[in-house]
Amino acid sequence: TPIVNRLGGITALRLAASDDTRIQRIAHPVASYARYLTEELGVDPKAIRDSGIRVIVDPQFGMGGFLRDVLDTLGIGVEQVAFINETPDPNFGGKRNAEVTPENLEDLKDAISGGAADLGLSMDGDGDRAGAMTESLFFNGNTFAATLAYGILKQAREDAGDAWDPSHYVIVRPIVTSAWVDAIAASFGVPEENIRITPVGFKHLNGAILDARREGKEVV
């Protein structure tokens, strides 16, 4: 192509000076992401702090280590959510891959053993897939999502009592997530039209979440 042909003729590159006006500098996204979690997605840092839960997170030397800074911004300290293997390493600590599998999480299993934490969390190298584990159980992304949906809806129904209205709740999930989440929602009476399935991609998922919130729905 013409562009490739032009690039092929380049014999030397000159780097711009650090004060060159053509260089665009972007503010670190920690603060804005923390605001997004609380203001847009409804994450409640106080509820997390008050829960007393102890978590150890293993980002497997990938981008998930960035979440430690986010938690600091939200006022959730290392005594409650500690990290291991959080320093970025392009070789992922020598692992063949950084998928969230039991074989890759031996460090996390050791870290939570003996009651050191209530829960272990992990994500893959680029932080877009997650899993969880206790001393005796491992939850991949699908079983983790299904367990969360069950727990959230069960607690909501218990809290509401006679005022329980399942039509107030919306499930938002990407098409690649297990349909077990749909079955769990249906068992609590959530209408089929309240299960919103999106294409793969954060922009689709977040868009559906925000649309449901604008409708006055509670998103699971």
N, C-alpha and C positions, 0 to 999 in steps of 0.2 A: 504494500500500500504506500501512498505518498508519504505518510507520516513515518513509517518504518524506514523508507528509503532515506529520508532526511536524517533520522537518528543514526543511521548507519554511517553517515558522513562525519559524525562528531569525532574529533580526535583528542579533544581536551575539554575539561570542565573547570570553570572558575567559580569558587564559592563566594557568595555575597558576604559582605561584612556583617557582623552581628547587629549593627545599628542601621542596616539598610531598611529604608521605609517600605520596601516591597515585602518584607517578612511580616507575616501576620502571627501574632502571639495570642494564644487562647488561654483563658483563665483555667486553673485546675478545676475539674468538674465535681470535686467532692461535695462542696457546699450546695451546689445547685441540685445534685442528685439526692442529697439528704432531704432537701426541701421537696423534691418531687415525690419521694417516698411518703413523707408525712402529709403534704398538702393535696397531692393528686391520688395516691393509692391508699391513703388512710392508715399507714403504719403508725402505731402508737408506742413511742419509746418508753413512756412511763409504765404502760402495761407490761412491757417486756422487763423493765427493771423491777417492777413490783412482783412479778411472777417468781422471782428467785431461781429461775431455771439456769443451769450451768451447761454451757455448750463449748465444744472444741471444734474448730473449723479447720479443715485441711484443703486448701486451694490447689494442692499438688504443684507448687512452684509456678502457678499460672496467674492469670489476671484477677482471679478471685481474691487475692491478697489485698487488693484495693479496698475491699469492704471493711477492713480494719479501720481505715481512715474515716470511712462513712460512719461506722459505729461510734468512733470517738466524737465525731461531730454531733451525733444524736445523744451523747451522754451515756452510752452503754460501754462500761469499762471492761478491761481484760480479765478482771476477776470473775466476770459473768460470761463473757464470750472470748475465749482465748484462741489463738491461731498457732498452727504448726506449718512448716513448709510454705511460709508465706512470701519468702524472698523470690522474686521472679528469676527463673532459670530456663533458658531456651531448650535445655536438654531434659527438663522436668526431673531433675535429680537422678538422671541415668535410667529412667524408666523407658520402656519401649513405646508407651503411649500414656496419656493422662486421662483415659476414660474412667468414669466412676464405676468401678467394679470392686468386689471384695478383694481380689488379688492385688489391686493397686492401693488398697487402704489399710495395709498392715500397720503403718505408722499410726493411723487414726485409731485403729482397734486397740493398740497398745496404750495410746494416750488416754482413752476413756475407761480403761480397765480399772477394776478395784474401786469403782464409785467416784472416780476423779471427775466425771461429768455425767449429766443426765442424758446427753445426746451428742452424737458426732454428726457433723455436716461436711459435705465435700462437693466440689464442682470440678468440671473438666478444665482443660488448659485455658480455653477462652471464656469460661464462666457461664456458658449458656445451657449447661445440663447439670443437674444436681442429684444428690442422693443423700441418704441418712443412715445411721446405724446406731444401735445400742450394743451392749456387751453380747447380746444373744441373737440379734436380728439385723438384717441388712435390707434397706428399702431402695430399690432403684427408682428412677424418675417417675415411672408409672405407679408403682405401689406407694411411693411417697405422696404423690398427688391425690391418689384415692384415699389414703389414710387422713390427709389433711382435710379433704372435703367432708369425710365422715365426721371427723372431730368438730369441725366448725359448725356443720349443720346440727349435729346432736346437741352441742352447747347452746346454739341459738334457740332450738326448740325447747330445751329445758328452761332457759331464761325467760322465754315468752309465755310459757304456760298455756292458758286458754286463749291467749291473744296470738298464738302461732299462726302465721300466714306464709305458707311456702311460696306463694306467688311474688313475695317481696324479694326473693333471692334469685340471683342469676349466676349460672356457671359459665365461665369463659375459659375455653381451652383451645389449643392449636389442634389441627386435624391429626397430628401424629401422636397425641396423647391417648392413652387407653380409654376405651368407652366404659370401663368400669366406673369412671367418675359420673357418667350419665346415669348408670344404673343406681348408684348410690343416691344421687340427687332425686331420682324418681321414687326411691323408697321413702324419702322424706316428703313426697308430695310436690316437689318442684315441677311446674309444668314443662312440657317438652319444649315449648317455644322460648322458655327461659334458659335453655342450654345453647349457648352461642359458640359455634365452632368456627375458628378462623384459619386462614392459610398460615403456613409457617412464616415466622418473622415477628420480631418484637413490635414493629410498627402496627401490624394487624391486631396483635393481642392487646396492646395498650389502647389502641383506638376503640376496640370493642368494650374494654373496661370503662373507658371514659364515657362512651355512649350510654352504657347501662347506668352509670352513676348520674348522668344528666336526666335519665328517666326516673330517678329517685329509687333505684334498686340497690340492694346490698349485693356486692360481687364476692363470690367465693373463688 
